Amino acid sequence: MKRILINATQPEELRVAMVDGQRLYNFDIETTARKQTNSNIYKGRITRLEPGLEAAFIDYGAERHGFLPLKDISSDYFHNQEHGHDGRANIKELLREGQEVIVQVDKGERGTKGAALTTYISLAGRYLVLMPNNPRAGGVSRRIEGEDRIEAREAMNSLQVPDGMGLILRTAGVGKSAEELQWDLEYLLQLWTAIESSGKERTAPFLIYQESNIIIRAIRDYLREDIGEILIDDEEIYREACDFMRQVMPTYLPKVKLYQDNVPLFTRFQIESQIESAFQREVRLPSGGVIVLDHSEALLAVDVNSARATKGGDIEETALNTNLEAVDEIARQLRLRDLGGLVVIDFIDMLSHKNQREVESRMKEALKMDRARVQVGRISRFGLLEMSRQRLRPALVEHTQVVCPRCNGQGSIRSVESLSLSILRLMEEEAMKERTAKLIVQVPVAVASYLLNEKRSAIREIELRQEISIVVLPNPHLDTPMYELQRIRHDDRKETVTQTPSYELIARAEEQSNDEEMSDRYYNPPKAVSQEEPVVKQIPHDAPPPIRNIARATSVVPVANPEVREGGFLKRFLQLFKPEAVVVAPAAPVTPAAAPTRQFSNHPNRPNNNRNPQRKPRPANVPQNRPAVAPVPPPAPAIAPPPPAPIIVAPVVSHTEEGDNNAAEGKKLELRSNIRRNRRRTSRKRVVNSPAAEGQNDFGGSAEMQSSPQVAPQQAAPVIREERPIVVREEREPVVHVVQQAPVVSAPVQAPVHVPVHSEAVSKES
């Protein structure tokens, strides 16, 4: 079952996880130290126009000014439509500094970059997304395909959209009626009217409308019919979610539940370890492989390694299995971390092009459930796959991670020996400068031990050659690769520096390391940000959402009854346990002694190459212990039996008698010898009346013989008792030949019963 888990026990972090059973497939987090700015609507002022960048910088109330490119500026803010000499618009002719515009945050601040802004406003509802000043945009979500897309377009055409506005149908709107979509549209129009009127009341910059918090966004964007329940472990958040669902989706209100168990919510579903994998550089695969993720500002490099994955039959199979596992995990990590930009994946080399196409298809299939806009390329001849992803929100690392104060985000540091030699070369370079009197070097303890012991002679040579003094101070408050080199000249020598003991210089260095400027360089702890109150808050709906009372008829799947199925396996199996059932055939009319008519095939791919159309068909061997079951037709019309005794066909009731078996085998051999004799005859016009052909009945004869039965001639018809009837397959219709045995006295006929017969193919030996 799919669930939405909301953890709000700690006030500093609010976490939302989407799980399928116990597998985490989506994750979002919101901290109090970082305010939410994405999708917020501000009224800003243009502070600077840059023709070289074709963009404007907007002051919208944040510390850094926002970046507004020309392509994201609506034509409603242009003063004139004149173009430059090169045929392109000049931004200084279209806009002016100090002009006020209503903007929306498209991408939040990242590092030293300001937020990316746009004037094309998008208001997200439950089923629709309204773009009030972008009439060219709109349509159906790209995730809706097939017949659902056609139905969605028909529902969109029935909506009353004002002129100059665009509308997008979300995936949650699939299968909704026109009344439900129109209800959501009216709410968005009411919200835009409030935003537009509020923007005219005050001067810029200020916050007009703030996007909903993480709880409302998660319920609005991820709640579908396949979500079984929503578990919330905080009572205040639970009431907030219930109030929202009563207004927007009251039918899903029973799915919201308050979690009150002593076991933590995320621990109950065993997803804490999966969340921790989103903060790690290396992620283990089930087969033993490893994926390594290294990301810079706008580039993510993913390396797939086989590591301990050695379960394949050969190296190609091992590479394929590891790459397929890596594809699923990479798509999952992109959703959990919400990484954007260009992604380059280095798969394990595969020689087979079929395996490469399989990995590409698996990647596209795994990215279908991602709500972000993703473009996927193909695997190159170097084994690289390129793709781009547009993130939905600020990345997870921006909320929870800071730059390492020791390596400055590089990920590795220099060794003690390498750092010591580098400092030694820098000391010699600084000593060679003019008017240098003294060098004071503060290094970590390990580096100082290496310099003062292993490199003492080298330092002494620099002092003698340059005629200066070098002081090496082991500072316990410094870690590699940090150090400090101070150069003192002859003209700025101070008595406090020259006469102060060296250990006091270390204490002064400690005070300097705790200085605010140095602490900001390596570590900037997050602080709680005061939230600005928006002018337009959540507007309640005027009317409750329409509820469709559609009786969902349970689809009854008809189950085939094996007893009703004629000739089924079960019925044939049950017949094995009923040997006492004797099937007696009625008195059947016997056809006159005439040559049977050969049925030719009309199939276009089966030419008629029969040289003798009147040649008798080949007999076939029927298995002994296979009961014959056939549909019972309605009773045949009563026909007066001929004077001789009727022909009775009995089932296998005396198959253990040795005499009957020997007689049947003798007749089979006799038929085979007759067939071989007929093959050796070369005359096509000579007609041979086989004794077996004269004994055909209406159940195994040709179609003509069955359709027009005739009265048998006045001759003694022997009563036959056989092991099993020998069936001969003609071109299409089965023919039954009855093996004649010694006449026996039969029991009187009780009622006419149909003789069930199976037809089998002619053996190759015949």
Secondary structure by P-SEA (a helix, b strand, c coil): cbbbbbbcccccbbbbbbbccccccbbbbbbcccccccccccbbbbccccccccbbbbbccccbbbbbccccccccccccccccccccccccccccccbbbbbbbcccccccccbbbbcbbbbbccccccccccccccccccccccaaaaaaaaaaaaccccccbbbbbccccccccaaaaaaaaaaaaaaaaaaaaaaaaccccccccccccaaaaaaaccccccccbbbbccaaaaaaaaaaaaaccccccccbbbbbccccccccccaaaaaaaaaccccccccbbbbbbbbcccbbbbbbbcccccccccaaaaaaaaaaaaaaaaaaaaaaaccccbbbbbccccccaaaaaaaaaaaaaaacccccbbbbbccccccbbbbbbbbccccccccccccccccccccccccaaaaaaaaaaaaaaaaacccccbbbbbbcaaaaaaaacccaaaaaaaaaaacbbbbbbbccccccccbbbbbbcccccccccccccaaaaaaaaaaaaacaaaaaaccccccbbbbbbbccccccccccccccccccccbbbbbbccccccccaaaaaaaaacccbbbbbcccccccccbbbbbbbccccccccccccccbbbbbbccccbbbbcccccccccccccccbbbbbbcccccccaaaaaaaaaaaaaaaaaaaaaaaccccccccccccccccccccccaaaaabbbbbcccbbbbbbccbbbbbbcccbbbbbbbbccbbbbccccbbbbbbbbbbcccccc
